C-alpha cells in the first residue's frame, strides 16, 4: 500500500505550527519556505476574528501532514515584521514559498476558502503526500481488471483525503467493475457534499445510471430484429443502444442514439439526447469516442 496512517510517518504538529518572533522569522519562515510553503498568521490576543481563523488554519495545516507549515506572529510583540510586510489590519495571512510571499488574504474567511488556500499552496509545493501516485496506481489496477485491489487503494486514499473527488469516482467505478451495483450506490451515497458535483463523481454517477438501465435491456438479437422490422420504433432503438452499451459496444450505442435523435429529437422528452449526454459524461473528456460523439450531436442540433 502506498499510504499509511502509522504514527511513525506523521509529522509532529509542533514542528509544523510555531509561534514565530522577529528573531526566528528568518529561520522559521524564509528558510523553511525553501522546503515547504509556510503560512504566516498575523494575529493579536485582543482580535476576535483571529480566535476563529487561527484554529481553522491550524486544522488545515495539520491535515496537510507536513506538506505546508505555519508560523504565528503576534503583531503586538513583533511590530517590525508586521510593518515590513505592511500589515494594516488583522487577521492578515501571508504565504511564503522559496523565500518570497506568494499569496495573502485579510480578515476571517469561510473554512472552504481556507481549505482552498492551503490546497493551492500544497500544489505549489509540488508534494501531494503520495496521493497522486496512489491514484495512478489504483487506476492502473482498475484498467488491468484488479477491481478489488483498486477499490482498496481508492478507499485508503479517502482515508487520507475524505473529500478527494478522483478517489470517490474511482471507488464507485471499481465497485461497478466488480459487478456490485449495490456497493457502487452505497459509495455514491457517502460522497461528501464538497465532492458530489465534481467531474469524476459525476462520471461515476453516469456509469452507475447506465449500468442500472442495462439490467432491463432485452436480448440484442430481439431488439435488432424489432428495428429491422420497423426503423421508426424509437423505443426499440433506445433499448438496443442500452443493450449495446451494456455489452461494451459504446461506439455502436452512440450511433444508435444519434440515429434516434436524428429521426425524432423530441421523442420521449428528448430521451436520446439525454442518454447521449449520460454516456459522454461517463467517458473521459479526452476519450476520442466521446469527442467524436459530441461533435456529431452538435452537428445534428445545429443542422
C-alpha positions in Angstrom: 0.0 0.0 0.0 1.3 3.4 -0.9 -0.4 5.2 2.0 0.0 4.7 5.7 -1.5 6.1 8.9 1.2 4.8 11.2 2.3 7.3 13.8 5.9 7.0 12.7 5.2 8.7 9.4 3.1 11.5 10.8 4.9 14.8 11.3 4.9 16.4 14.8 2.3 19.2 14.8 4.7 21.3 17.0 7.2 21.2 14.1 4.5 22.3 11.6 2.9 25.1 13.7 5.2 27.5 15.5 5.0 30.8 17.4 7.5 33.0 15.5 9.3 36.1 16.6 11.4 38.7 14.8 14.5 36.7 16.0 13.2 33.4 14.5 11.3 34.7 11.4 14.2 34.2 9.0 14.8 30.6 10.0 11.1 29.5 10.6 9.6 31.3 7.7 12.0 32.4 5.0 14.5 29.5 5.2 11.7 27.0 6.0 9.8 28.1 2.9 12.7 26.8 0.7 11.5 23.3 1.7 7.7 23.7 2.0 5.2 26.6 1.7 4.8 28.4 5.0 1.6 30.2 6.1 2.2 33.2 8.3 -0.8 34.2 10.5 -0.6 37.7 11.9 -2.8 37.9 15.0 -3.2 39.5 18.4 -4.8 38.3 21.7 -7.4 41.1 21.5 -8.5 40.3 18.0 -11.9 38.4 17.9 -11.7 37.1 14.3 -8.2 35.9 14.9 -9.5 33.5 17.5 -11.7 31.9 14.9 -9.3 32.0 11.9 -6.2 30.7 13.8 -7.6 27.3 14.8 -9.1 26.8 11.4 -5.8 27.4 9.7 -4.1 25.1 12.2 -6.6 22.3 11.4 -5.9 22.5 7.7 -2.2 22.6 8.2 -2.3 19.6 10.5 -4.5 17.8 7.9 -1.8 18.5 5.2 0.6 16.3 7.2 3.8 18.2 6.5 3.2 19.5 3.1 2.8 23.0 4.5 3.9 24.7 7.7 2.5 27.6 9.7 4.1 30.5 11.6 2.0 32.5 14.1 3.1 36.1 14.6 1.8 38.2 17.5 1.7 41.7 16.0 1.8 43.3 19.4 5.1 41.7 20.2 6.6 41.8 16.7 5.6 45.1 15.2 8.7 45.4 13.0 7.8 42.3 10.9 4.2 43.5 10.6 5.4 46.9 9.4 7.8 45.4 6.9 5.0 43.3 5.3 2.6 46.3 5.5 0.1 44.5 7.7 -2.5 47.2 8.3 -5.3 45.1 9.9 -5.6 41.7 11.5 -6.0 38.9 10.9 -3.7 39.0 7.9 -2.3 35.8 6.4 0.7 35.5 4.1 2.0 32.5 2.3 5.7 32.2 1.7 7.4 29.8 -0.7 11.0 29.8 -1.9 11.8 32.7 0.4 9.1 35.0 -1.1 5.5 35.9 -0.3 3.3 34.2 -2.9 -0.2 34.7 -1.6 -2.2 36.6 1.1 -5.6 37.5 2.4 -7.1 39.7 5.1 -9.9 39.1 7.5 -11.7 35.9 8.5 -12.9 33.8 5.6 -15.0 30.6 5.4 -13.5 27.2 6.1 -14.0 26.2 2.5 -11.8 29.1 1.3 -9.2 28.3 3.9 -9.1 24.8 2.6 -8.7 26.1 -1.0 -5.9 28.4 0.1 -4.0 25.6 1.7 -4.6 23.2 -1.2 -3.3 25.8 -3.6 -0.1 26.0 -1.6 0.3 22.2 -1.5 0.1 22.1 -5.3 2.6 25.0 -5.4 5.0 23.0 -3.2 4.7 20.0 -5.6 4.2 17.5 -2.8 0.8 15.7 -2.5 2.0 13.2 0.0 2.0 10.3 -2.5 -1.7 10.6 -3.2 -1.1 11.3 -6.9 1.0 8.2 -7.2 -1.6 6.2 -5.3 -4.4 7.4 -7.6 -2.4 6.5 -10.6 -1.7 3.0 -9.2 -5.4 2.5 -8.4 -6.4 3.5 -12.0 -3.8 1.0 -13.4 -5.2 -1.8 -11.2 -8.7 -0.9 -12.5 -7.5 -1.0 -16.1 -6.0 -4.4 -15.5 -9.1 -5.8 -14.0 -8.0 -5.9 -10.4 -11.1 -4.1 -9.2 -10.9 -5.2 -5.6 -7.4 -4.0 -5.2 -8.3 -0.8 -6.9 -11.2 -0.3 -4.5 -9.0 -0.9 -1.6 -6.5 1.7 -2.8 -9.1 4.3 -3.5 -10.6 3.7 0.0 -7.1 4.2 1.5 -6.8 7.5 -0.3 -10.1 8.6 1.0 -8.8 7.8 4.5 -6.2 10.5 3.8 -8.4 12.9 1.9 -12.1 12.2 2.6 -13.2 14.8 0.0 -11.0 13.7 -2.9 -13.3 13.5 -5.9 -10.9 11.4 -8.0 -10.8 8.7 -5.3 -14.6 8.7 -4.8 -15.2 8.4 -8.6 -12.6 5.7 -8.7 -14.1 3.7 -5.8 -17.6 3.8 -7.4 -16.1 2.7 -10.8 -14.2 -0.1 -9.1 -17.4 -1.4 -7.5 -19.1 -1.2 -10.8 -16.3 -3.1 -12.5 -16.8 -5.8 -9.9 -20.4 -6.1 -10.8 -21.6 -4.9 -7.4 -24.1 -2.1 -8.2 -25.4 -2.0 -4.7 -21.9 -1.3 -3.3 -21.4 1.3 -6.0 -24.7 3.0 -5.0 -23.6 2.8 -1.3 -20.3 4.5 -2.1 -22.1 7.2 -4.1 -24.4 7.9 -1.2 -21.4 8.5 1.0 -19.7 11.2 -1.2 -19.5 14.4 0.8 -21.2 17.5 -0.5 -17.9 19.2 -1.3 -17.1 16.5 -3.9 -20.6 15.5 -5.0 -20.7 17.6 -8.1 -17.0 17.2 -9.2 -16.4 15.8 -12.6 -15.0 12.4 -11.5 -18.0 11.7 -9.3 -20.5 12.9 -12.0 -18.8 10.5 -14.4 -19.1 7.6 -12.0 -22.7 8.5 -11.3 -23.4 8.4 -15.1 -21.8 5.0 -15.3 -23.9 3.7 -12.5 -27.1 5.1 -14.1 -26.2 3.3 -17.4 -25.5 0.1 -15.5 -28.9 0.2 -13.8 -30.6 0.8 -17.2 -28.7 -2.1 -18.7 -30.3 -4.5 -16.2 -33.7 -4.1 -18.0 -32.3 -4.2 -21.6 -33.6 -7.0 -23.7 -31.6 -9.5 -25.9 -29.6 -7.8 -28.6 -30.9 -10.0 -31.4 -34.5 -9.4 -30.5 -34.1 -5.7 -30.3 -32.2 -5.6 -33.6 -35.0 -7.6 -35.2 -37.5 -5.1 -34.0 -35.6 -2.2 -35.5 -35.2 -4.1 -38.8 -38.9 -4.7 -38.9 -39.7 -1.1 -38.0 -36.9 1.5 -38.2 -39.2 4.1 -36.7 -39.6 2.1 -33.4 -37.8 4.6 -31.2 -38.2 2.6 -28.0 -36.6 -0.5 -29.6 -33.7 1.6 -30.9 -33.2 3.2 -27.5 -33.3 -0.2 -25.8 -30.9 -1.6 -28.4 -28.4 1.2 -27.6 -28.7 0.4 -23.9 -28.0 -3.2 -24.6 -25.1 -2.4 -26.8 -23.6 -0.2 -24.1 -24.1 -2.9 -21.5 -22.2 -5.2 -23.8 -19.3 -2.8 -24.1 -20.0 -1.6 -27.6 -20.1 2.1 -26.7 -19.5 3.4 -30.1 -22.4 1.5 -31.7 -24.6 2.5 -28.8 -23.8 6.2 -29.6 -24.5 5.6 -33.3 -28.0 4.2 -32.5 -28.8 7.1 -30.2 -27.7 9.6 -32.7 -29.9 8.0 -35.3 -32.8 8.1 -32.8 -32.1 11.8 -32.2 -31.9 12.4 -36.0 -35.3 10.7 -36.6 -37.1 12.4 -33.7 -35.2 14.7 -31.3 -38.3 15.3 -29.2 -39.2 11.6 -28.7 -39.9 10.8 -25.0 -38.9 14.3 -23.9 -35.6 14.2 -25.6 -34.5 10.8 -24.2 -32.0 10.1 -26.9 -30.1 13.3 -26.3 -30.2 12.9 -22.6 -28.9 9.3 -22.9 -26.1 10.5 -25.2 -25.1 13.2 -22.6 -25.1 10.5 -19.9 -22.8 8.3 -22.0 -20.4 11.2 -22.8 -20.3 12.1 -19.1 -19.4 8.6 -18.2 -16.4 8.7 -20.5 -13.2 10.6 -20.0 -13.3 14.1 -21.6 -10.3 13.1 -23.8 -11.9 9.8 -25.0 -12.0 10.0 -28.8 -15.3 8.2 -28.9 -16.9 10.8 -26.6 -15.3 13.7 -28.6 -16.5 12.3 -31.9 -20.0 11.7 -30.5 -20.2 15.2 -29.1 -19.2 16.7 -32.4 -21.8 14.6 -34.3 -24.5 15.5 -31.8 -23.7 19.2 -32.1 -23.8 18.9 -35.8 -27.3 17.4 -35.6 -28.5 20.0 -33.1 -27.4 23.0 -35.3 -28.3 21.5 -38.7 
